[in-house]
Amino acid sequence: MSEQTAYVTGADRGLGLALTEALLLRGFRVFAGEYGLDASGLDTLAETYGERLHRLPLDVACDRSVLRAADKLREHCQQLDLLINNAAILGDFTGGITDPLDFTLMQEVYNVNSLGPLRVAQSVFGHLTRGSLKKLVNISSEAGSMEQSRRTNRKLRYGYCMSKAALNVQTVILANHAAEHGIESYLFDPGWMRSFMHGTKNLNATQSTDETAEKILATVLDRPHPGYLYMTRDGHRYDW
Ligand SMILES: NC(=O)c1ccc[n+]([C@@H]2O[C@H](COP(=O)([O-])OP(=O)(O)OC[C@H]3O[C@@H](n4cnc5c(N)ncnc54)[C@H](OP(=O)(O)O)[C@@H]3O)[C@@H](O)[C@H]2O)c1
C-alpha cells in the first residue's frame, strides 16, 4: 500500500503542530500548512522526519494562498487520505452588546474560521475523493454549539462563537456531499487546550495539545465512524 497522506492547516503550533507530529509518528506523509509567526516547531519536526514533512505556506483567509498550497500538494501526491482543517483565530473575546464591537475584526474571524476550511476543502476535494482513507476533519469548538451558549448563559464572544457555528453548518452541508464520494466527515470540539490562541501559551487550560491530537486521531483512524458529526475528542456526541 502506498504511503498515506494528510493535510493539516495551522500546523505551526498548538493543536495543528501536535496533529502533524502524531501523523508523522503514525507513518503518514504530512502536508503542513504554515502560517509563519513561529516556525520553530515545524523546523524541529523537519529535522526528524525529513521528506515526509512537506511545509506549505498557507493563509486560509486568502484565496490565492489556498490555491497555491493545493497546487504544491498536487505536485507531490496523487491523492489525499485525510484533511484536517484546524487553523483558526480568536479575535476579540471580550465585547458584549453594550461594549464597542469590532465588526471588521469579526469579519476577519469569519474569513479565517468559517470560510477558510471551506476554501481548503474545495481546493483539495478532488484529491480527497481519490484517497484510500477518505477522511475530512474540521476542528470546531464548544463555542459553535447553540446549546452550549444557551446552557452557559453566554453573553460575550460574538465573533468566535458565530464563526464556529457557521463552520458547523458548513460541515453538515459538505459532509452530505462528501458522503456521496465515500468520504467520512468529523467535527470536533477538542476541549480546552494549552495552546496559543490568546497569543501566548495558555497554561491554565486543562488539556495538552499532544494528548488531544492522539485522541482525535484515535477517534478518526482507529475506530469506526460513530454515525454523527459533532463530537468531543474522544468521539462522544456533542450537542448542536
Ligand atoms: N485552544 C483551545 O482551548 C481550543 C478550544 C476549542 C477549539 N479550539 C480550536 O482548535 C483549533 C486549533 O487551535 P489552537 O488552540 O491550537 O490555537 P493556536 O495555538 O493559536 O494555533 C492555531 C494555528 O493556526 C494558525 N493560523 C492563524 N491564522 C491563520 C491563517 N489565516 N491561515 C492559516 N493558519 C493560521 C496559527 O499560526 P500562528 O501561530 O502563526 O498565528 C497556528 O499555527 C482551532 O480551530 C481552535 O478554534 C481550540
PDBQT file of the ligand as one rigid body, heavy atoms in Angstrom, charges set to zero:
ROOT
HETATM    1  N1  LIG A 301      -7.261  26.202  22.485  1.00  0.00    +0.000 N 
HETATM    2  C1  LIG A 301      -8.444  25.776  22.858  1.00  0.00    +0.000 C 
HETATM    3  O1  LIG A 301      -8.711  25.619  24.057  1.00  0.00    +0.000 OA
HETATM    4  C2  LIG A 301      -9.475  25.456  21.820  1.00  0.00    +0.000 A 
HETATM    5  C3  LIG A 301     -10.766  25.126  22.263  1.00  0.00    +0.000 A 
HETATM    6  C4  LIG A 301     -11.725  24.780  21.322  1.00  0.00    +0.000 A 
HETATM    7  C5  LIG A 301     -11.387  24.767  19.985  1.00  0.00    +0.000 A 
HETATM    8  N2  LIG A 301     -10.123  25.101  19.579  1.00  0.00    +0.000 N 
HETATM    9  C6  LIG A 301      -9.819  25.039  18.149  1.00  0.00    +0.000 C 
HETATM   10  O2  LIG A 301      -8.672  24.226  17.961  1.00  0.00    +0.000 OA
HETATM   11  C7  LIG A 301      -8.012  24.628  16.739  1.00  0.00    +0.000 C 
HETATM   12  C8  LIG A 301      -6.534  24.797  16.990  1.00  0.00    +0.000 C 
HETATM   13  O3  LIG A 301      -6.345  25.930  17.826  1.00  0.00    +0.000 OA
HETATM   14  P1  LIG A 301      -5.145  26.037  18.867  1.00  0.00    +0.000 P 
HETATM   15  O4  LIG A 301      -5.768  26.067  20.188  1.00  0.00    +0.000 OA
HETATM   16  O5  LIG A 301      -4.110  25.050  18.550  1.00  0.00    +0.000 OA
HETATM   17  O6  LIG A 301      -4.662  27.526  18.533  1.00  0.00    +0.000 OA
HETATM   18  P2  LIG A 301      -3.242  28.114  18.157  1.00  0.00    +0.000 P 
HETATM   19  O7  LIG A 301      -2.215  27.588  19.089  1.00  0.00    +0.000 OA
HETATM   20  O8  LIG A 301      -3.420  29.600  18.063  1.00  0.00    +0.000 OA
HETATM   21  O9  LIG A 301      -2.976  27.515  16.713  1.00  0.00    +0.000 OA
HETATM   22  C9  LIG A 301      -3.693  27.978  15.585  1.00  0.00    +0.000 C 
HETATM   23  C10 LIG A 301      -2.824  27.788  14.361  1.00  0.00    +0.000 C 
HETATM   24  O10 LIG A 301      -3.475  28.390  13.233  1.00  0.00    +0.000 OA
HETATM   25  C11 LIG A 301      -2.567  29.283  12.578  1.00  0.00    +0.000 C 
HETATM   26  N3  LIG A 301      -3.266  30.361  11.871  1.00  0.00    +0.000 N 
HETATM   27  C12 LIG A 301      -3.764  31.513  12.366  1.00  0.00    +0.000 A 
HETATM   28  N4  LIG A 301      -4.308  32.234  11.373  1.00  0.00    +0.000 NA
HETATM   29  C13 LIG A 301      -4.153  31.519  10.232  1.00  0.00    +0.000 A 
HETATM   30  C14 LIG A 301      -4.481  31.727   8.864  1.00  0.00    +0.000 A 
HETATM   31  N5  LIG A 301      -5.110  32.840   8.452  1.00  0.00    +0.000 N 
HETATM   32  N6  LIG A 301      -4.153  30.768   7.955  1.00  0.00    +0.000 NA
HETATM   33  C15 LIG A 301      -3.521  29.647   8.339  1.00  0.00    +0.000 A 
HETATM   34  N7  LIG A 301      -3.152  29.391   9.613  1.00  0.00    +0.000 NA
HETATM   35  C16 LIG A 301      -3.481  30.318  10.544  1.00  0.00    +0.000 A 
HETATM   36  C17 LIG A 301      -1.702  29.793  13.723  1.00  0.00    +0.000 C 
HETATM   37  O11 LIG A 301      -0.498  30.368  13.222  1.00  0.00    +0.000 OA
HETATM   38  P3  LIG A 301       0.312  31.421  14.164  1.00  0.00    +0.000 P 
HETATM   39  O12 LIG A 301       0.724  30.637  15.359  1.00  0.00    +0.000 OA
HETATM   40  O13 LIG A 301       1.447  31.821  13.283  1.00  0.00    +0.000 OA
HETATM   41  O14 LIG A 301      -0.670  32.503  14.465  1.00  0.00    +0.000 OA
HETATM   42  C18 LIG A 301      -1.471  28.496  14.497  1.00  0.00    +0.000 C 
HETATM   43  O15 LIG A 301      -0.475  27.718  13.908  1.00  0.00    +0.000 OA
HETATM   44  C19 LIG A 301      -8.736  25.886  16.273  1.00  0.00    +0.000 C 
HETATM   45  O16 LIG A 301      -9.660  25.549  15.261  1.00  0.00    +0.000 OA
HETATM   46  C20 LIG A 301      -9.461  26.362  17.507  1.00  0.00    +0.000 C 
HETATM   47  O17 LIG A 301     -10.597  27.137  17.198  1.00  0.00    +0.000 OA
HETATM   48  C21 LIG A 301      -9.171  25.448  20.461  1.00  0.00    +0.000 A 
ENDROOT
TORSDOF 0
